[in-house]
């Protein structure tokens, strides 16, 4: 029979819980960082695409699916 005091004194699962909390915090920070940088990366690639399009003599207009953006 297990005593109640022994049950509460047992810390064998504490490390696993701590690692789980750390992993979840790292995931949350990663998601926030990627969300914040998403528009910046999209803008950078759009600017590069526009520069290439203008360099070959085309006109650039970003479409929803990206098809035929350089005409």
N, C-alpha and C positions, 0 to 999 in steps of 0.2 A: 504494500500500500504506500502511495506517495504522499508525503506530508506537504501541506500547503506552503510552508516556509521554504522547503527544498524547491518547489515549483517556481516560486518567485525569485529565488536566488540563482536559478539556472540562467546563464547568459550565453548559451551556446548558439543561439540564433541571432544574437545582436549584430555580429559582424556581417552576416549576410544581409540583414536589413540596412545596415549602414552603407554597404556597397550598392545596394539597390537604390537607395536615396541619392547617392552620389551620381550614379548612372542616369537617373531620371533628371537630375539638375543639369548635367552636361547636355542631355538631349534637349531640354527646354531652351538652354542658352544657344545651342546650335540652331534650333528652329527659329528663334528670334533673330539671330544674326543673318541667316539665309533669307528670311523674309525681308529684313531691312535692306539687304544688299541686292535683292531681286530687281528692283527698279533701276538701280545703278548699272547692273550688268546688262539689262535689256537696253538701256540708253546707250551704253558703250558699243554694243553690237549693232544697234541701229545706226549710230554715227559712222561706224566702220563700213557698213553696207552702203550707206549713202555716199561716202567718199569714193568707194570702188565704182559705184554706179555713175557718179559724175565724172570720174576719171575716164570711163569708156564712152562718155558722151551721152549718157542716158539721163532720164529724170527719175527721181526716187519718190515714191509715196508708199508708206507702210500699209499693207493690207492686213486684214484680220488673220488670214491663214499664212501670210508671208509669200504667197504665190504671186508672180508678176509684179513684184514691188519695184523693179527696175525696168523701165520701158524706154 
